[in-house]
């Protein structure tokens, strides 16, 4: 009877050991619960939380870069329009054009101003206006210890 109990106990210990080994192999982790290694589990949990936080920070930074690229594209188009408007102003001020030519230059400048306002009003990222009616502030978090903030006044046109 005693030998039978020892055999059952040994079999249960072997089964428990096998289950633990299979659990570790199936998850790929050495420490799966606090019973395996309490200190190791604590360190592992903290590292996993830090990794998840850094993965989210990477996504935040990527979104910030996309936002900046959208704003850069809009500003680049606006700069091209403003340069053309400046060229028209300099060209019209040289005194060699008649009223009809000056009128055509003014019509082009008016159309450019309308296009400039359309870009200002329509530039957006993820449904958020890039250039608003009031000062716009963007905040970007790249992790638990870093954050960047940028504030810009609205462009004043026309």
Residue pairs with C-beta under 8 A, 6 or more apart in sequence:
20 36
23 32
24 30
24 32
24 36
29 44
30 36
30 37
30 40
31 37
31 40
31 41
31 44
33 41
34 41
53 143
53 144
54 143
57 141
57 142
57 143
57 144
60 140
60 141
60 142
61 140
61 142
63 126
64 138
64 140
64 148
66 125
67 125
67 126
67 130
67 138
70 123
70 124
70 125
70 130
71 123
71 125
71 130
74 119
74 120
74 123
74 130
74 131
77 119
78 116
78 119
78 120
78 155
81 112
81 115
81 116
81 119
82 116
84 112
85 109
85 112
85 113
85 116
88 105
88 108
88 109
88 112
89 109
91 97
91 105
92 102
92 105
92 106
97 105
113 157
113 158
116 157
116 158
117 157
117 158
120 131
120 155
120 157
121 129
121 131
123 129
123 130
123 131
124 130
129 136
130 136
131 154
131 155
132 154
133 154
134 154
135 151
135 152
135 153
135 154
136 151
136 152
136 154
137 149
137 150
137 151
137 152
138 149
138 150
138 151
139 147
139 148
139 149
139 150
140 147
140 148
140 149
140 150
141 147
142 148
